[in-house]
Amino acid sequence: MSPLDVDMHGNTSVHQAAAAGHLDILECFLSQGVDVDLKNAWGHAPLDLATAPAVKSLIQQALKTKNCNYCQSKFSFNNLRYMCRSKWDFFCKNCS
């Protein structure tokens, strides 16, 4: 699946990976730069649907990282987080 796919309930692939507890898939999506703040049709973000502790931890870490770990640019809808899978650090697209 593409991280941009959305189902009939407004769930993205990130919502689905979080709900199913698939840490490896979530890591893959985060390394591609996805919006972990995006809400589905019921107003739930991926963190709200996360079932596994490791998945919750990763999403929480992404959400608390407000700036690129290299250039310190602020993350936003236009400046997404890209995760380094080996360190769980987050970078902007220019620095990833």
Residue pairs with C-beta under 8 A, 6 or more apart in sequence:
1 13
1 16
2 13
3 12
3 13
3 14
3 29
3 32
3 34
4 12
4 13
5 12
5 13
6 12
7 16
9 40
9 41
9 42
10 39
10 40
10 41
10 42
11 19
11 40
11 41
11 49
12 34
12 38
12 40
12 46
13 25
13 29
14 26
14 29
14 34
14 35
14 36
14 38
14 46
15 38
15 40
15 44
15 45
15 46
15 49
17 25
17 26
17 29
17 46
17 55
18 26
18 46
18 47
18 49
18 50
18 51
18 55
18 59
19 46
19 49
19 50
19 51
20 51
21 50
21 51
21 52
21 55
22 55
23 52
23 54
23 55
23 58
26 46
26 55
26 58
26 59
27 58
27 83
27 85
28 85
30 36
30 58
30 62
30 81
30 82
30 83
30 90
31 82
31 83
31 84
31 85
32 82
33 80
33 81
33 82
33 93
33 96
34 80
34 81
35 77
35 80
36 45
36 46
36 47
36 59
36 62
36 63
36 81
37 45
37 63
38 45
38 46
39 45
46 59
47 56
47 59
47 60
47 63
50 56
50 59
58 88
61 88
62 81
62 83
62 90
65 75
65 81
65 89
65 90
66 74
66 75
67 73
67 74
67 75
68 75
68 79
68 90
68 91
68 92
68 95
69 89
69 90
69 91
69 95
70 91
70 92
70 95
71 92
71 94
71 95
73 79
73 92
73 94
75 81
75 90
75 92
79 92
79 93
80 92
80 93
81 90
81 91
81 92
82 90
82 91
82 92
82 93
82 95
82 96
83 89
83 90
83 91
84 90
84 91
84 96
